[in-house]
Amino acid sequence: MEMVSNRTNQHNWIPVKNYVFINQTMSWSSAQQYCRKNYKDLAMIENQEENTEAQNAKPSNNVVWIGLYREPWTWSDGSRSSFRNWYPSGSDNDGGNQHCGSENSIHVWGDEDCSIKRVFVCHQGEHVKKY
């Protein structure tokens, strides 16, 4: 099952990222490969508006992989963003092996062991600046 959230924004950007929920469980790296083959990449979330759109693409009770990877925290495509939506305890790297980002049912992020199998959110599309 795939759920898609389409976005256009009120800034100087035109439609852009579509977030797609993939209802198959995979490790973070397998989810990344799947998204890159079938879409663009794991969900890259660069601001609150995109965070809301990614949230809307998934059922509320799921914990999903997003495209965040540590250290330092970068997106799956290698880019960096200052936007973060961590759980209040932050990214704690419990046990020293939590290197992949997830979003939980209350729509905040956590760091987890990358080998855990989870459903995930991909994105497709690009930012295109209006002129």
BAVOVEX-954627 format. One record per residue (C-alpha): residue in three letters; z negated, y, x negated. Coordinates in nm, 4 decimals, decimal comma. Example, Ala and Ser with C-alpha at 12.3 -4.5 7.8 and 13.67 -1.06 7.14 Angstrom:
<rs>
  gumar        zz        yy        xx
    ALA   -0,7800   -0,4500   -1,2300
    SER   -0,7140   -0,1060   -1,3670
</rs>
This chain:
<rs>
  gumar        zz        yy        xx
    MET    0,0000    0,0000    0,0000
    GLU    0,0879    0,3443   -0,1323
    MET   -0,0408    0,6728    0,0028
    VAL    0,1331    0,9921   -0,1077
    SER   -0,0006    1,3458   -0,1112
    ASN    0,2691    1,6118   -0,1534
    ARG    0,1771    1,9528   -0,2836
    THR    0,3174    2,2971   -0,2917
    ASN    0,0897    2,5780   -0,3934
    GLN    0,0520    2,9475   -0,3344
    HIS    0,0800    3,0417   -0,7002
    ASN    0,4061    3,0903   -0,8837
    TRP    0,4786    2,7189   -0,8951
    ILE    0,6973    2,5094   -0,6698
    PRO    0,6469    2,1543   -0,5576
    VAL    0,5284    1,9653   -0,8078
    LYS    0,2917    1,6821   -0,8342
    ASN    0,2884    1,4109   -0,5738
    TYR   -0,0160    1,1885   -0,6015
    VAL    0,0334    0,8259   -0,5062
    PHE   -0,2498    0,5795   -0,4416
    ILE   -0,1741    0,2295   -0,5707
    ASN   -0,3764   -0,0390   -0,3953
    GLN   -0,3603   -0,2915   -0,6794
    THR   -0,6415   -0,3457   -0,9274
    MET   -0,5576   -0,3117   -1,2958
    SER   -0,7218   -0,2118   -1,6206
    TRP   -0,6711    0,1533   -1,7202
    SER   -0,3945    0,0721   -1,9703
    SER   -0,2116   -0,1568   -1,7233
    ALA   -0,2404    0,1146   -1,4565
    GLN   -0,1005    0,3668   -1,7060
    GLN    0,1971    0,1386   -1,7800
    TYR    0,2585    0,0843   -1,4083
    CYS    0,2541    0,4573   -1,3342
    ARG    0,4823    0,5358   -1,6279
    LYS    0,7311    0,2717   -1,5167
    ASN    0,7323    0,3570   -1,1459
    TYR    0,6272    0,7237   -1,1280
    LYS    0,5454    0,9608   -1,4127
    ASP    0,1920    0,8797   -1,5289
    LEU   -0,1655    0,8254   -1,4150
    ALA   -0,2949    1,1212   -1,2152
    MET   -0,3270    1,4358   -1,4238
    ILE   -0,5550    1,6872   -1,2516
    GLU   -0,5551    2,0378   -1,3965
    ASN   -0,7342    2,2479   -1,1331
    GLN   -0,9377    2,2239   -0,8126
    GLU   -0,6290    2,2375   -0,5915
    GLU   -0,4787    1,9355   -0,7660
    ASN   -0,8159    1,7618   -0,7557
    THR   -0,8200    1,8033   -0,3770
    GLU   -0,4639    1,6683   -0,3504
    ALA   -0,5473    1,3649   -0,5648
    GLN   -0,8560    1,3034   -0,3490
    ASN   -0,6425    1,3189   -0,0352
    ALA   -0,4074    1,0541   -0,1731
    LYS   -0,6763    0,7855   -0,1840
    PRO   -0,9076    0,6227    0,0683
    SER   -1,2475    0,7867    0,0372
    ASN   -1,4384    0,4678   -0,0420
    ASN   -1,2393    0,3750   -0,3530
    VAL   -1,3206    0,4387   -0,7166
    VAL   -0,9838    0,4931   -0,8862
    TRP   -0,8477    0,5333   -1,2354
    ILE   -0,7135    0,8775   -1,3209
    GLY   -0,5264    0,9691   -1,6361
    LEU   -0,8226    1,0938   -1,8386
    TYR   -0,8964    0,9277   -2,1741
    ARG   -1,1543    1,0080   -2,4417
    GLU   -1,1994    1,1520   -2,7359
    PRO   -1,1688    1,4297   -2,7077
    TRP   -1,0946    1,4021   -2,3374
    THR   -0,7192    1,4287   -2,2914
    TRP   -0,4771    1,3333   -2,0178
    SER   -0,2696    1,0187   -2,0399
    ASP    0,0339    1,2212   -2,1549
    GLY   -0,1674    1,3666   -2,4463
    SER   -0,2149    1,7114   -2,2927
    ARG   -0,5493    1,8845   -2,2578
    SER   -0,6963    2,0778   -1,9693
    SER   -1,0209    2,2693   -1,9408
    PHE   -1,0639    2,1619   -1,5759
    ARG   -1,3300    1,8940   -1,5332
    ASN   -1,5025    1,7497   -1,2300
    TRP   -1,7687    1,5271   -1,3872
    TYR   -2,0535    1,3620   -1,2012
    PRO   -2,3684    1,5721   -1,2649
    SER   -2,4791    1,3381   -1,5451
    GLY   -2,1451    1,4054   -1,7141
    SER   -1,9542    1,1652   -1,9323
    ASP   -2,2258    0,9665   -2,1069
    ASN   -2,0273    0,6886   -2,2798
    ASP   -2,3005    0,4410   -2,1857
    GLY   -2,2868    0,1469   -2,4251
    GLY   -2,0336    0,3273   -2,6449
    ASN   -1,7302    0,1826   -2,4666
    GLN   -1,6628    0,4116   -2,1695
    HIS   -1,3380    0,5747   -2,2750
    CYS   -1,1432    0,6018   -1,9491
    GLY   -1,1812    0,8406   -1,6558
    SER   -1,2299    0,7452   -1,2932
    GLU   -1,2885    0,9310   -0,9691
    ASN   -1,5523    0,7930   -0,7329
    SER   -1,5969    0,7962   -0,3563
    ILE   -1,7657    1,1392   -0,3580
    HIS   -1,4701    1,2780   -0,5565
    VAL   -1,6373    1,3352   -0,8902
    TRP   -1,5362    1,1860   -1,2229
    GLY   -1,7066    0,9344   -1,4438
    ASP   -1,6337    0,7559   -1,7690
    GLU   -1,5963    0,3794   -1,7596
    ASP   -1,5024    0,0764   -1,9641
    CYS   -1,1201    0,0740   -1,9663
    SER   -1,0996   -0,3019   -1,9074
    ILE   -1,2552   -0,2810   -1,5581
    LYS   -0,9934   -0,3508   -1,2911
    ARG   -0,9626   -0,0681   -1,0406
    VAL   -0,7094    0,0709   -0,7960
    PHE   -0,5547    0,3931   -0,9243
    VAL   -0,3652    0,7134   -0,8519
    CYS   -0,0312    0,7987   -1,0134
    HIS    0,1525    1,1272   -1,0081
    GLN    0,5176    1,2158   -1,0070
    GLY    0,6923    1,5487   -1,0368
    GLU    0,6531    1,8473   -1,2612
    HIS    0,5360    2,2048   -1,2529
    VAL    0,8390    2,4270   -1,2067
    LYS    0,7783    2,7999   -1,2332
    LYS    0,9280    3,0252   -0,9643
    TYR    1,1191    3,3269   -1,0877
</rs>
